[in-house]
Amino acid sequence: MRSLLESQRNKHEDNSDTTFLIDELLPQLSANTDQFRRSATESGVSVSRDLSTILKNLKKLEQSFDVLNQVLDPSLSTTQSTATRRHPNAFFVVDACVLTVSDTCDVDHSKDTSGPLLTSRLTGKGFDVIETSIVADDVLRIQGKLCEWSDRALGVDLIVTTGGTGFTARDVTPEATKAIVDRDAPGIAHALTSGSLKVTPMAMLSSNIYCDHRLSAGIRKRTLIINFPGSAKACDECLAIVEPVLAHAIHQLRGDTTATASAHKQLQQPLRSKVQLQSVGLRPRHSQYPMISMDTAINKIIDECVAFTDVEYIDLDCLDQLMGRLLADSICAAVPLPPFRASIKDGYAVVAADGSGDRKVLAKAATAGGQVPMESIELTSGCCMRVSTGAPLPAGCDAVVQVEDTKVVQLSEVWQQVFI
């Protein structure tokens, strides 16, 4: 077994999750080999407990190897490798437990809807939900289950509780959790509250809101514990809020410095636009939607408008009273806005007298808020200039041809438009 793991480590050394798991297992195998050599009466119980943990992790490792081998050899059938069906990302298997806290559900398990929903959602996202349980709203029972799961040999990666986060006297899940965690995770609590408030103002009545005497998330040893509300709908929404950061949090708790450093490096990368400005000549020139005239478009908008039945006059200085209202009359600016001739479409600035035919495209383009000074550019006959909606028009231009009415005649070596 040891030689097998060592050979697999060399084979998959580029995968940090797999090598991390192997490095954890190797010393355990050595330790348990020594224990086997001792008297069964002295070490039998601990050997059994440790071997159970090792077997669980060997199962994860086997799933990782199955997925990798299937990638390397696509000819493998799905029956030969079940890992992809069970774990979309088997190289990073997360053990999770779900605890439902409810007096009602403790009496009648069939009334538990949030626990099964969380189990289904977590499993669907690749988590390995190894155990679920239901307890009453009792501090000692809640703490007992949380400690049982987090104090195992290698610990559970994630524990999600549902229920007991309200304002009634029996809602004690946050207090029970706070008493047994080693460290708080207030950032997760704040994210849950701010995210929930976007859905319903009733979220402020949940103890998920962070303050000195309430707690919704924390860490015990290497286990992340998060309290969710008791509503199935709220659980679904809360899981969607925290799910994007769970993998990174668990990498840190596992001490996987490689994966943690990789995540930090990605976060520090500047955001880059996916728009390929250098290959503008290759962009689609026709909308996927049918073109209609301006008159038709305006009539469609008017048809959707509802006649005013109640008009109220409000002073413009009362900004708080203006929010959420519609203008009953048109408001005209005292000065032209924008204070220059601007295009109302994406297209090409042209000289109308040139008529139809090919045009040479100027290298510079005009964009709304762009840095190109239009006063220094004059459009001459036979040329055109790319302009975007809201962009200032160059001198000499008296018409704009929309993109949909043009086609590229010639591109440069770097895919820039030369003639249209």
HUVENVEN-V199921 format. One record per backbone hydrogen bond with DSSP energy under -1.0 kcal/mol. CO is the residue of the C=O (numbers start at 1). NH is the residue of the N-H. E is the energy in kcal/mol with one decimal. If there is no record, write none. Layout:
CO;NH;E, CO;NH;E
//
This chain:
1;5;-2.3, 2;6;-2.4, 3;7;-2.1, 4;8;-2.2, 5;9;-2.1, 6;10;-1.6, 7;11;-1.6, 8;12;-2.1, 12;15;-1.8, 15;19;-2.3, 16;20;-2.2, 17;21;-1.8, 18;22;-2.2, 19;23;-2.6, 20;24;-1.3, 21;25;-1.7, 22;26;-2.4, 25;29;-2.3, 26;30;-1.8, 27;31;-2.4, 28;32;-2.5, 29;33;-1.7, 30;34;-1.8, 31;35;-1.7, 32;36;-2.1, 33;37;-1.0, 35;38;-1.1, 39;43;-1.9, 40;44;-2.2, 43;47;-2.6, 44;48;-2.1, 45;49;-2.1, 46;50;-2.7, 47;51;-2.8, 48;52;-1.7, 49;53;-1.4, 50;54;-2.4, 51;55;-2.9, 52;56;-1.7, 53;57;-2.0, 54;58;-2.6, 55;59;-1.8, 56;60;-1.4, 57;61;-2.4, 58;62;-2.6, 59;63;-1.9, 60;64;-2.1, 61;65;-2.4, 62;66;-2.4, 63;67;-2.3, 64;68;-2.4, 65;69;-2.9, 66;70;-1.9, 67;71;-2.0, 68;72;-2.4, 69;73;-2.1, 73;76;-2.1, 82;86;-1.5, 83;87;-3.4, 89;92;-1.7, 94;128;-3.3, 95;158;-1.9, 96;130;-1.7, 97;160;-2.5, 98;133;-1.9, 99;162;-2.3, 100;135;-2.6, 102;106;-1.7, 103;107;-1.1, 104;108;-2.3, 108;111;-1.9, 109;112;-1.6, 113;117;-1.5, 114;118;-2.5, 115;119;-2.3, 116;120;-2.5, 117;121;-2.7, 118;122;-2.9, 119;123;-2.3, 120;124;-2.2, 121;125;-1.2, 122;127;-2.5, 123;126;-1.7, 128;96;-2.3, 128;130;-1.2, 131;98;-1.6, 133;100;-2.8, 135;102;-2.6, 136;138;-2.7, 138;142;-2.5, 139;143;-2.8, 140;144;-2.5, 141;145;-1.8, 142;146;-2.3, 143;147;-2.7, 144;148;-2.1, 145;149;-2.1, 146;150;-2.3, 147;151;-2.1, 157;224;-2.3, 158;97;-2.1, 159;226;-2.5, 160;99;-2.6, 161;228;-2.8, 162;101;-2.9, 164;173;-1.4, 165;207;-4.2, 168;171;-1.5, 170;172;-1.3, 172;176;-2.6, 173;177;-2.5, 174;178;-2.9, 175;179;-1.6, 177;180;-1.3, 177;181;-1.3, 183;219;-2.8, 185;189;-1.3, 186;190;-2.7, 187;191;-2.2, 188;192;-2.4, 189;193;-2.1, 190;194;-2.9, 191;195;-2.4, 192;196;-2.2, 193;197;-2.4, 196;199;-1.2, 196;200;-2.5, 200;203;-1.5, 201;204;-1.5, 202;205;-1.9, 203;206;-1.9, 206;209;-1.4, 211;214;-1.3, 216;227;-3.5, 217;185;-1.9, 218;225;-3.1, 219;182;-2.8, 219;183;-1.8, 220;223;-2.3, 223;220;-2.4, 224;159;-2.9, 225;218;-2.4, 226;161;-2.7, 228;163;-1.8, 231;235;-2.4, 232;236;-2.1, 233;237;-2.0, 234;238;-2.8, 235;239;-2.5, 236;240;-1.5, 237;241;-1.2, 238;242;-1.9, 239;243;-2.3, 242;245;-1.6, 245;249;-2.3, 246;250;-2.6, 247;251;-2.3, 248;252;-1.9, 249;253;-2.1, 250;254;-2.2, 251;256;-2.5, 255;257;-1.5, 256;260;-2.0, 257;261;-2.6, 258;262;-2.0, 259;263;-2.1, 260;264;-2.3, 261;265;-2.2, 262;266;-1.9, 263;267;-2.0, 264;268;-1.5, 275;277;-1.4, 279;282;-2.0, 280;283;-1.5, 293;297;-2.3, 294;298;-2.7, 295;299;-2.3, 296;300;-2.1, 297;301;-1.8, 298;302;-2.5, 299;303;-2.3, 315;318;-1.8, 317;319;-1.6, 318;321;-1.1, 322;325;-1.6, 338;340;-1.1, 341;393;-2.0, 343;390;-3.2, 346;403;-1.9, 347;387;-2.5, 348;401;-2.5, 349;385;-1.5, 350;398;-1.7, 350;399;-1.1, 351;354;-2.0, 352;355;-1.7, 359;420;-2.1, 360;384;-2.4, 366;388;-1.7, 367;370;-2.4, 373;376;-1.1, 374;377;-1.8, 377;395;-1.6, 380;383;-1.7, 382;360;-2.4, 384;362;-2.7, 385;349;-3.1, 386;366;-3.0, 387;347;-2.6, 388;391;-2.2, 391;343;-2.3, 394;397;-1.6, 395;379;-3.5, 399;350;-2.6, 401;348;-2.2, 402;405;-1.8, 403;406;-2.0, 410;418;-2.8, 410;419;-1.4, 412;415;-1.7, 415;281;-1.1, 416;412;-3.0, 418;361;-2.6, 419;409;-2.6, 419;410;-2.0
//
